[in-house]
């Protein structure tokens, strides 16, 4: 992943998958590539907290919760 591609993801809204069935609306705050794996630092759009998660757990297409 290029630095330009990573920068384009920052600020993007998506849905974070929890256990495959439960989804939380989030905003990507940072992106990193570690050992060939891409991770996102996400914040919920409502609520508190933040965490690094695997990019595969965040969906950007068809995000339909709230005002996404």
C-alpha positions, 0 to 999 in steps of 0.5 A: 500500500502506498503512502498516498493510498493510506492517506486517502483512507484517513477520515473515511467512514466505514463499518467495523465488524464485531463477530461477523454479525454486529457492526459499528460505525467508525472513522479511520484516524490512521493507517499502518502496515506491519509485517505485510498486514494493513491495520486501521486506527478507528474511532466509533462515530458515536461513543468513546474509545479507539483501537487498531484493527485489521483492515479486513474487519472494516467495510467501506462499501454499502456503509449504511448506519446513521449518516455514513 
